[in-house]
Amino acid sequence: MKVAIIGGGLTGMSAAHVLSKRGVECTIFERDGALGGLAASFDINGARLEKFYRHLFTSDTAIVDLIEELGLGDKMEWKASVTSLYTHGRVYRLSTPVDVLRFSPLGFFDRIRLGMLAIWPRFIRDWKPLEEITAREWLIRMAGQRVYDVVWGPLMRAKFGSYADQVAAVWFWNKLKLRGGSRSKEQSEQLGYMRDGFWQLIEKLEERLRGQGVEIRLSSPVERIRIEGGQTVGVVTQGKFIPFDRVVVTVAPEALLEIAPDLPEEYAERLGKIEYLANICLVMVLNRNLSSTYWLNIGDTDIPFVAVIEHTNFRPKSEYGGHHLVYLSRYMAADDPYYAMTPQELFRAYLPHLQNVFPEFSADWVEALYAWGERYTQPVIARHYSDLRPSLRTPVVNLWLSCMASIYPEDRGMNYAVAYGQRVAEEMLSVLEDRSRDD
Ligand SMILES: Cc1cc2nc3c(=O)[nH]c(=O)nc-3n(C[C@H](O)[C@H](O)[C@H](O)COP(=O)(O)OP(=O)(O)OC[C@H]3O[C@@H](n4cnc5c(N)ncnc54)[C@H](O)[C@@H]3O)c2cc1C
């Protein structure tokens, strides 16, 4: 049996890993010149850094198991990190319960309510009722209007823009559960990173896939999935048709619609309703520290970035030739003018805001700038997403779909890319086994 996998990110690579270990002949078609997708890295000062900031939570077991399986387990390091919030013209540290109790923009009882949000979402087992209401309604119900207006409302608007009031409570519950659950006994957030970078996972996995006979075709965008008589028969890349018995798609539903115009109408209509945000990360290489925070949320919607992630407050700067590395992240609709900006244009637009947040910051701290943008980076999980969520097996015979929009009730992340890549492969194999048993 020959399987085509469209997309060489962690979902596609993990699917190929499971299938090829079981002797299935696989070909990965990747549009870019390298594997990794959103988890890809670039060269920087003799080291390699992820294009988009990166860490793992302690619950990310699927990816940690894969890292172990590839013999890279000793590279995983877990560390406490510092989280803060910029609001009311100041940076407030919000890493521990004591920080929350000192958070002066809220009165004492609201601080307690804010703190409780880090704890009790972990104890919610039945998430189904959270599909019914929006994150906004839920947060106001749980922690009050003031906590929403000061902390969560501005962050939701900064990340989701005009979609902010549509996002379901399930999505937010998951975020709180993940972050709240990834804590040490002292209640500081524990985050994981691979010493020297996650590029090693991508590289080792690629090596393993090649060893297992997977054909990897880089710079080979699939232009068309050919469907005949309700059945997938192969793909077209670089103008050439290649027959396959099965096709696994790992790209966003909207991107699938572009390459598969012959999908059944009702199914295509459903896929078309799944919205994704784009993201652009400006990476600044600095000659000094910007702050003492790893993750700074920006709770001020006049500022055009939603988070400042100072990577070298999490990883030692010695790993990057002594330089300080900072990501400025902006989510947006694909037609947003920021999405098309060069690193220099982004920096010019961000500079006055950076100077508001960090009054001492000066442009001459900057040694280099990079910007990485991607169109499909975050599905918008609205209410009743269970009704919209695409299943792994599509209505087209032999066509499978596993992408960020498949992940639910969890949210996208490398761990779930690995888990859902493995899951689509396992489901496909079990259908095959059932069929051969029936024959
Ligand atoms: C700003 C940002 C920060 C993040 N931070 C973290 C983090 O800290 N921790 C974490 O765990 N996760 C993080 N994530 C999420 C994580 O990166 C993703 O969930 C994961 O990498 C998705 O993998 P994927 O394979 O599903 O999708 P992708 O990585 O998007 O892979 C899809 C691949 O398909 C290719 N493709 C598209 N169209 C075609 C075509 N027609 N033909 C062939 N190939 C095609 C693309 O080039 C791409 O390589 C972050 C994401 C973003 C955007």
The ligand as an SDF file (V2000), in Angstrom:
LIG
                    3D

 53 58  0  0  0  0  0  0  0  0999 V2000
    3.5910   31.5920   17.2430 C   0  0  0  0  0  0  0  0  0  0  0  0
    3.4710   30.1380   17.5950 C   0  0  0  0  0  0  0  0  0  0  0  0
    4.0150   29.6780   18.7730 C   0  0  0  0  0  0  0  0  0  0  0  0
    3.8850   28.3460   19.1340 C   0  0  0  0  0  0  0  0  0  0  0  0
    4.4470   27.9260   20.2880 N   0  0  0  0  0  0  0  0  0  0  0  0
    4.3760   26.6260   20.6260 C   0  0  0  0  0  0  0  0  0  0  0  0
    5.0040   26.1670   21.8130 C   0  0  0  0  0  0  0  0  0  0  0  0
    5.5980   26.9250   22.5610 O   0  0  0  0  0  0  0  0  0  0  0  0
    4.8960   24.8490   22.1080 N   0  0  0  0  0  0  0  0  0  0  0  0
    4.2170   23.9680   21.3060 C   0  0  0  0  0  0  0  0  0  0  0  0
    4.1510   22.7710   21.6380 O   0  0  0  0  0  0  0  0  0  0  0  0
    3.6090   24.3740   20.1810 N   0  0  0  0  0  0  0  0  0  0  0  0
    3.6680   25.6790   19.8220 C   0  0  0  0  0  0  0  0  0  0  0  0
    3.0730   26.1140   18.6840 N   0  0  0  0  0  0  0  0  0  0  0  0
    2.2130   25.1860   17.9190 C   0  0  0  0  0  0  0  0  0  0  0  0
    3.0000   24.1840   17.0840 C   0  0  0  0  0  0  0  0  0  0  0  0
    4.0180   24.8220   16.3760 O   0  0  0  0  0  0  0  0  0  0  0  0
    2.0340   23.5130   16.1120 C   0  0  0  0  0  0  0  0  0  0  0  0
    0.9150   23.0320   16.8000 O   0  0  0  0  0  0  0  0  0  0  0  0
    2.6590   22.3340   15.3590 C   0  0  0  0  0  0  0  0  0  0  0  0
    3.9750   22.6060   14.9680 O   0  0  0  0  0  0  0  0  0  0  0  0
    1.7570   22.0300   14.1670 C   0  0  0  0  0  0  0  0  0  0  0  0
    2.2820   20.9920   13.3860 O   0  0  0  0  0  0  0  0  0  0  0  0
    1.4920   20.4870   12.0960 P   0  0  0  0  0  0  0  0  0  0  0  0
    2.3160   19.4680   11.4440 O   0  0  0  0  0  0  0  0  0  0  0  0
    0.1100   20.1060   12.4960 O   0  0  0  0  0  0  0  0  0  0  0  0
    1.2830   21.7620   11.1880 O   0  0  0  0  0  0  0  0  0  0  0  0
    2.3890   22.6020   10.4080 P   0  0  0  0  0  0  0  0  0  0  0  0
    3.6120   22.7060   11.2210 O   0  0  0  0  0  0  0  0  0  0  0  0
    1.7090   23.8590    9.9810 O   0  0  0  0  0  0  0  0  0  0  0  0
    2.7270   21.6990    9.1480 O   0  0  0  0  0  0  0  0  0  0  0  0
    1.9940   21.7290    7.9620 C   0  0  0  0  0  0  0  0  0  0  0  0
    2.9920   21.5920    6.8230 C   0  0  0  0  0  0  0  0  0  0  0  0
    2.2810   21.4890    5.5890 O   0  0  0  0  0  0  0  0  0  0  0  0
    3.0430   22.1590    4.5990 C   0  0  0  0  0  0  0  0  0  0  0  0
    2.1310   22.4420    3.4750 N   0  0  0  0  0  0  0  0  0  0  0  0
    1.1380   23.3690    3.3950 C   0  0  0  0  0  0  0  0  0  0  0  0
    0.5090   23.2660    2.2200 N   0  0  0  0  0  0  0  0  0  0  0  0
    1.1000   22.2540    1.5460 C   0  0  0  0  0  0  0  0  0  0  0  0
    0.8930   21.6560    0.2530 C   0  0  0  0  0  0  0  0  0  0  0  0
   -0.0720   22.0840   -0.5730 N   0  0  0  0  0  0  0  0  0  0  0  0
    1.6930   20.6420   -0.1230 N   0  0  0  0  0  0  0  0  0  0  0  0
    2.6820   20.1700    0.6960 C   0  0  0  0  0  0  0  0  0  0  0  0
    2.9240   20.7160    1.9140 N   0  0  0  0  0  0  0  0  0  0  0  0
    2.1330   21.7280    2.3310 C   0  0  0  0  0  0  0  0  0  0  0  0
    3.5620   23.3690    5.3230 C   0  0  0  0  0  0  0  0  0  0  0  0
    4.6890   23.9270    4.6550 O   0  0  0  0  0  0  0  0  0  0  0  0
    3.9180   22.7760    6.6960 C   0  0  0  0  0  0  0  0  0  0  0  0
    5.2520   22.3220    6.7330 O   0  0  0  0  0  0  0  0  0  0  0  0
    3.1840   27.4430   18.2870 C   0  0  0  0  0  0  0  0  0  0  0  0
    2.6610   27.8990   17.0830 C   0  0  0  0  0  0  0  0  0  0  0  0
    2.8060   29.2420   16.7370 C   0  0  0  0  0  0  0  0  0  0  0  0
    2.2390   29.7110   15.4520 C   0  0  0  0  0  0  0  0  0  0  0  0
  1  2  1  0
  2  3  1  0
  2 52  2  0
  3  4  2  0
  4  5  1  0
  4 50  1  0
  5  6  2  0
  6  7  1  0
  6 13  1  0
  7  8  2  0
  7  9  1  0
  9 10  1  0
 10 11  2  0
 10 12  1  0
 12 13  2  0
 13 14  1  0
 14 15  1  0
 14 50  1  0
 15 16  1  0
 16 17  1  0
 16 18  1  0
 18 19  1  0
 18 20  1  0
 20 21  1  0
 20 22  1  0
 22 23  1  0
 23 24  1  0
 24 25  2  0
 24 26  1  0
 24 27  1  0
 27 28  1  0
 28 29  2  0
 28 30  1  0
 28 31  1  0
 31 32  1  0
 32 33  1  0
 33 34  1  0
 33 48  1  0
 34 35  1  0
 35 36  1  0
 35 46  1  0
 36 37  1  0
 36 45  1  0
 37 38  2  0
 38 39  1  0
 39 40  1  0
 39 45  2  0
 40 41  1  0
 40 42  2  0
 42 43  1  0
 43 44  2  0
 44 45  1  0
 46 47  1  0
 46 48  1  0
 48 49  1  0
 50 51  2  0
 51 52  1  0
 52 53  1  0
M  END
$$$$
